[in-house]
Amino acid sequence: MTDKPQFRLGTRGSPLALAQAREVCERLGKAHPALAEADAVEIVVIKTTGDLVQDRALSEIGGKGLFTKEIEEALLDGRIDAAVHSMKDVPTWLPDGLVVDHVLPREDPRDAYFSPHGNSLADLPEGAVVGTSSLRRQAQVLIARPDLKVEPIRGNVDTRLRKLAEGQVDATLLAVAGLRRLGQADKITAAIPTEEMLPAVAQGAVGLETRADDNRSREILDAIACTESGLRVAAERALLAVLEGSCRTPIAGLAELGGGGSLRVRGLVAMPDGSEVYRADLQGSVSDPTGLGEAVGSELRAAGGSDFFDAITGH
Ligand SMILES: NCc1[nH]cc(CCC(=O)O)c1CC(=O)O
């Protein structure tokens, strides 16, 4: 008999992070009967810098890996066997020796619109205030409706919906996936079509980070990984790598599988104020997701030019 627990999962302590970790637990139990026993999988909650910062927009602090650094340290120290992450928050470049190549079946990648005003940004009155701290959402709101005002907003779903109810903002935007995983999808006014609001790279995907040489953990996770979701995330992260972006820069990307082994990758980069926007949309084969993602990234880089990229990435 092995001592319990047999598998340790590291995660942030937010309600969404815990829901994601529980989903991993459940899937592990179904795939491996030994891991279905009580306490066989331990969820280890780890506080990250991103959790401690409540009062300022994350985009102001900048820096990458705000939600992952302390968890990666636990992984490297062997205190946990795998880290559960929203792939959207995982930086482009990982510390040496760590990999994220197990992805759960992806949730809906779209952004959600919350407002008492109609079903889309188009229904908002002139000059209305949209609460979002995401530069990607801000840019696309202003591209669609230059008359709108965007104000930073933070807090959990309930806090934001209270601010909406109190009229502090006229609309707010969040990922559909988060609401679904929290069992609160009924609060969404409408999902925004991706033509209008291209999601963040890897939005809606939950990934598992492991030590590259930890074959035992990696084989255990093989049974719960979704190949298609992994391909899509790989394509989108390849796009991001070419642009050296993070989820705090106005970069969007979405890979979708078509029929007959085809893959479509769309990307967008913009100025935060919506004054400039570049889009790319390529079709290729699922056999080379990273090549297609890189091609979309390169097209965007060429379209924007170096002045534009220095401006948005702050280099
Ligand atoms: N940056 C925070 C974050 N990271 C992942 C999600 C949502 C769930 C997901 O995209 O998988 C969110 C909140 C949001 O953008 O609404």
The ligand as an ORCA input file, in Angstrom:
! r2SCAN-3c Opt
* xyz 0 1
  N      -7.285     36.723    -15.695
  C      -8.179     36.124    -14.741
  C      -8.876     34.918    -15.289
  N      -8.198     33.810    -15.609
  C      -9.077     32.894    -16.121
  C     -10.330     33.469    -16.119
  C     -11.574     32.873    -16.613
  C     -11.560     31.420    -17.000
  C     -10.761     31.081    -18.223
  O     -10.481     31.915    -19.097
  O     -10.417     29.896    -18.330
  C     -10.224     34.745    -15.561
  C     -11.304     35.710    -15.318
  C     -11.912     36.291    -16.558
  O     -11.181     36.714    -17.460
  O     -13.127     36.346    -16.646
*
